[in-house]
Amino acid sequence: MYNRTVIRMKAAQVRQNFAETLRRSHDDPVAIERRGKLVAVLVGADQFEQMRQAMEDLEDIAAFDAAMAEEGPNLPWQQAKADLGWA
């Protein structure tokens, strides 16, 4: 996913060839530039879903790391299950 070629296009080119740009975005990200500056990146829906899932996974890892770094007494697993009504 991260070794993809990025296609660079000017915004005017994207407007003139929108259907083709959409088709190309399914294979590779399309970086859209206006006046020489990057203004947007168009990616296919599958790529977007993969990126969204990866970001959620990173947020979960960060939350876990933060929870593990908290000070305080540990709660035995049996007690945690009982408190949640799982036991």
N, C-alpha and C positions, 0 to 999 in steps of 0.2 A: 504494500500500500504506500510506503514512504519512498519508494524508488521510482515513482512515476515521473514521466516527463511533464513539465508544465508548459502549456501552450500560451504564448503571450500574444494578445491582440489589442488593438486600439478600440476604444468604445465605438467609433464610427464604423469599423469593420464588423463589430458584433451586431450593430443595428442593421447593417446591410445584409448580413448573412446569419440572421438569428437562428433559423432552423438548422443550418449546418453547424453553428456553434453549439447548439443544444446536443446535437448528435455527437460531436467531438468530445463534449464534457462527460459523456458516459465512459469514455476510455481514459481520458487524461484531464486534469484540472485545467481550466482556462483562466489565466490571469488577465484581467481587463484593465487597461491603462487609459487614462485621460490626461493629456498634456504631459506625458512622460511619467506620471505618477500612478502607482497601483491603487485602484479604487474598489475593486471587487475581485472575487474568485468564484467562478462557476464550477460546481462539481455535480456529478451525477447523484441520483438519489441513493444508490447503493453505497457509494463512497461517503456521502453525508451520514448515513446511518452508521457506518463503521466508525467514523470519527466521533459521532455523538456517543456511541457505546464506549469507545476508548476514553473519552472525557469522563463519563460516568464512573468507569472503572477506576480512573485516577483519583476522582473525588472520594470514592469508597476507600481506597488505599490510604489517602490522607486522613480521612476520618478515623480509620482503624489505628493508624500511627498516633494520632492525637489522643485517642482513648487509651492506648497502651502507655502513653507518656504521663497520664494523669497520676497524681499522687493520691494516696489513700489506701485503705485496706482492701484486700481482694475479697470477692464474694465467692464462696464455693459454688460449683456448678449445680449441685443438688438444690441449694438455696435459691439460686437464680431461676431454675425451672419451677420451683414451688411458687416463687413470687409472681411469675408470669402465668401461673395456672397450668403449666405443662406437666406437672408431676401428679 
